Amino acid sequence: MTTKKKVSLREATIDDSEFVYALTKDKDYQKYFPSNLIATDLEDQKRKLRHFVAQMQNQNGYYFIILFGKEKAGILDLYKIDRKNNRAAIGYGIDKKYWGKGIATTALKEAMKYSKEKQKLHALAAYIHPKNIASQKVMKKCKFKKVGTLKDYDFEKGKYEDQVLYWKILKW
């Protein structure tokens, strides 16, 4: 169920460190979030954001804050950008107080438009934990195709975990 507030993306800055740190420290949020992206403290988060900002300047990746109206509601990033083949991977996360409002779906559609029109990408991949049903529903709403399961793809919390690969050719 979506409300009337507009969902938009804006490039992240170092000033977003406190928001991103608080978001990624939430235990419910962390359930399917890669542990290597979780900062140990606020200074570590600032270092991570500086790295993402440098990637944006070099056009090697893009890190966005998802806005719901004027409120920060989540993060979204384009990574593993392959300019030769015009493709990238995409990931996102929503603050749990905004879950179930259609924000991830709308933000993903905005990112798809940005990827096609501004970055001239041809395709996007998304890697989703098999138990992350909500994110898999977002993929389906945005017409990503489930390609299959990548067995033992990530090593998280002392064990290998599968990831479900979704793929979208960007054409309208």
C-alpha positions in Angstrom: 0.0 0.0 0.0 1.6 3.2 -1.1 0.9 6.6 0.4 0.9 9.9 -1.5 4.4 10.9 -0.5 6.9 10.8 -3.4 9.7 8.3 -3.5 12.9 9.6 -4.9 16.7 8.8 -5.0 19.5 11.2 -4.2 23.2 10.5 -4.2 24.5 9.7 -0.8 27.0 12.1 0.9 29.2 11.8 4.0 26.4 13.7 5.8 24.3 10.5 5.5 26.7 8.5 7.7 24.5 8.6 10.9 21.4 7.5 9.0 23.1 4.6 7.2 24.9 3.5 10.4 21.6 3.5 12.4 19.8 1.7 9.5 22.4 -1.1 9.1 22.8 -1.6 12.9 19.1 -2.7 13.3 19.0 -6.5 13.9 15.9 -7.0 11.7 17.5 -5.0 8.8 20.7 -7.1 9.2 19.0 -10.4 8.6 19.7 -10.4 4.8 22.2 -7.6 4.6 25.9 -8.5 3.7 27.9 -8.3 6.9 30.9 -6.8 5.2 28.8 -3.6 4.6 27.9 -3.2 8.3 30.1 -0.6 9.9 31.7 -1.3 13.3 31.1 2.3 14.4 30.2 5.7 13.1 33.8 6.5 12.0 33.9 3.2 10.0 30.6 4.2 8.4 32.1 7.5 7.3 35.0 5.6 5.8 32.6 3.3 3.9 30.6 6.3 2.6 33.8 8.1 1.5 34.6 5.0 -0.5 31.1 4.9 -2.1 31.4 8.7 -2.9 34.8 8.1 -4.6 33.2 5.2 -6.6 30.5 7.6 -7.8 33.1 10.2 -8.8 34.9 7.5 -10.8 31.6 6.1 -12.1 32.4 2.7 -10.7 29.3 2.5 -8.5 26.4 4.6 -7.3 25.1 4.8 -3.7 21.7 6.5 -3.1 19.6 7.5 -0.2 15.9 6.6 -0.8 13.7 9.4 0.2 10.0 9.1 1.1 8.9 12.7 0.8 11.7 14.4 2.7 12.4 11.5 5.0 15.3 9.1 4.6 13.7 5.7 4.1 16.5 3.5 2.8 19.6 2.9 0.7 20.1 1.7 -2.9 23.3 1.0 -4.7 24.5 0.1 -8.2 27.7 -2.0 -8.0 29.7 -4.4 -10.1 29.3 -2.0 -13.0 30.6 -3.6 -16.2 30.9 -0.9 -18.9 31.9 -3.3 -21.6 28.7 -5.2 -21.3 26.6 -2.4 -20.0 25.3 -4.1 -16.9 25.4 -3.8 -13.1 24.2 -5.3 -9.9 21.6 -3.6 -7.7 20.9 -3.8 -4.0 18.6 -1.9 -1.7 17.4 -1.8 1.9 14.5 -0.1 3.5 14.2 1.2 7.1 11.8 -1.2 8.8 9.4 1.6 9.8 8.7 2.0 6.1 8.3 -1.7 5.3 5.1 -2.6 3.4 4.5 0.8 1.8 5.7 0.0 -1.7 8.8 2.2 -1.3 11.3 -0.5 -2.4 9.3 -1.2 -5.5 9.1 2.5 -6.5 12.8 3.1 -5.6 13.8 0.1 -7.8 11.7 1.5 -10.7 13.5 4.9 -10.3 16.8 3.1 -10.2 16.0 1.1 -13.4 15.1 4.4 -15.2 18.3 6.0 -14.0 20.4 3.0 -15.0 18.9 2.9 -18.5 18.7 6.7 -19.2 21.7 8.1 -17.4 24.1 5.2 -17.2 23.1 3.6 -20.5 23.0 0.2 -18.9 21.4 -2.7 -20.7 20.8 -5.1 -17.8 20.6 -5.3 -14.0 21.3 -8.3 -11.7 20.0 -8.7 -8.1 21.2 -11.2 -5.6 18.5 -12.0 -3.0 18.7 -14.3 0.0 16.3 -17.2 -0.6 14.4 -16.5 2.6 14.0 -12.8 1.8 10.4 -13.2 0.4 9.6 -9.5 0.5 12.6 -8.6 -1.7 11.7 -11.4 -4.1 8.2 -9.9 -4.4 9.7 -6.5 -5.3 11.7 -8.2 -8.0 8.6 -9.8 -9.5 6.7 -6.5 -9.3 9.5 -4.8 -11.3 9.5 -7.7 -13.8 12.9 -9.1 -13.0 13.2 -12.7 -14.0 14.4 -15.3 -11.6 17.4 -17.0 -13.2 18.2 -19.6 -10.5 19.9 -20.2 -7.2 23.6 -19.6 -6.8 24.6 -22.4 -4.4 27.0 -21.4 -1.6 27.5 -17.9 -3.2 28.2 -15.9 0.0 30.1 -16.8 3.1 28.2 -15.1 5.9 28.3 -15.7 9.7 30.6 -18.7 9.4 28.7 -20.6 6.7 28.0 -20.5 3.0 24.6 -19.2 1.9 22.8 -19.4 -1.4 21.6 -16.4 -3.3 18.7 -16.2 -5.8 19.8 -14.4 -9.0 17.3 -12.1 -10.6 17.9 -10.5 -14.0 16.3 -7.6 -15.9 16.9 -6.4 -19.4 16.3 -2.6 -19.4 13.9 -1.9 -22.2 10.6 -0.1 -22.4 
